[in-house]
């Protein structure tokens, strides 16, 4: 299985502009720049997409872990908060915190926490990131 994306950058680092696209057409020619990445200007950036991918991947991984324990979630809401840090070698994704709230009928907290930890460790996006990944997982009643 392969997934693809493409990006084009024109100009220098601070005065240039780029855009990225995916073959599915879900987004095409989405603009990004130095200011949307490092100065909190309105617009998206690669790190925001990584956070979205991590939240989505984790949610599916948690559903799989719960299913393996014969539990079916009504809902899983995951927010990913990605932190960037400027290091000696340049900018790096230093940490991601997953904030998870789930409704899972018949689940006890111990089973839920175990499934959440397994999902955090097993999610393919978690595996590719060289960052500290923390999590708060709340089973709602």
N, C-alpha and C positions, 0 to 999 in steps of 0.2 A: 504494500500500500504506500502511496506517495501523496503528499499534499504540496501544493506549490503556491508561491506568491512572488511578486516582482516589485521592484522599486527603481525609481529614476531620481537622481539628484543633479541639480544644475546650479553651478556657482560655488562660491566659497562657503566655509562652514557657517559663519554668522550672517552673511548676506544672501546665501543661496536658498533654494526651495526644492522640496522633493514631493513625490507622490508615490503611493503604493496601490497595488491592485491584486485581486485574486481571480483566478479563472472562472470561479462559480458565478461571478458577477455580483455577489452580495455587496462588495464595495469595489469601486473602480476609480482610479485617478484621485484618491483621497490625499489631500494636501497635508504636508507637515513641514516644519521648519525648526531652526534653532530655538526660536522663541516659544514654540509649542512644546518643545522637549525640555528646555532648561530654564525658561523664564515664566512659566505658567500662563502664557498667552492662550486665548481660546483656540481650540482645535485639538486634534488627536495627535498621537505619537506612537512609536513602536512599543513603548513601555505600557501604555494604556491598553494596547491590544494584548500584550502578554498577561496583564492582570485579568482582562476579560477571558482570555483562553484558560487561565488557571482556575478561575471561578467556575467556568463551564465544565472543564475537565474534572475538577474535584467533585462537583455535584453529581455527575454521572458515575464516577468511581464510588461515591458513597451509596448511590442507589444500588450499584452492583454488590457492594459489601453487605448492605442490608438484605438484599435478595438472597445472598448466600446463607444468611442467618434466618431465612424464611420470614423476613419482615418486608413489608411494602410501604414505602413512604407516601404520605399524601402530598407532601411538598418539601422541597429542600431549597433554601435561599442561601446563597453564598456570595459574600462580598470579599473581594481581594484588594488589599491595600498594599501597594508596591512602594518601597522606599529606595530612592536613588541616593548614592553618596559619591562625592568627588574624592577619589583616592589618588595616591601618588602616580599610579599608572593610568589615571583617567576616570571617567564616570563608570559606575558599576551598580547593578541591581544588588543591593545589600541585604534586603529582607522583603518578605511578603507575609502579611498576616491575613489569614482566612477567618472571616467571621461567619459562622454557620448557624442557621436556625432551621430546624426541621420538625415536621409533624410526622410521627411514625407510630400508628396505632399498635398497641401490644408490645412496644419496645420498652425495656427498662434502661435506665441511664447507663449502666455498666456495658450492656450490649451495644448501645448507641455510641458510647465513647470509643469502644474497641473498633467498631466499624469505621468511625471517623478517623481514628489514627491510622488504620490500615489504608483507608482511601487517600489520606494525605501522603503516606509513604509510597503508595502504588500508582497514583495518578501520573500518567506519562509526562505531563507538563511539570509536575513537582520534580520528577527524575531528571529533567533536562536543565533545571535551574541550579546554578551554583550560588545559592543564597540561603540565608537562614529562613526557614518557613515555620511560622508559629500559627496557632489556631485557637479559637474559642468556639466550642461546639455546644449548642444549647438545644436540648430536646424540649419541645413545647408541648403543653398539655391542653 
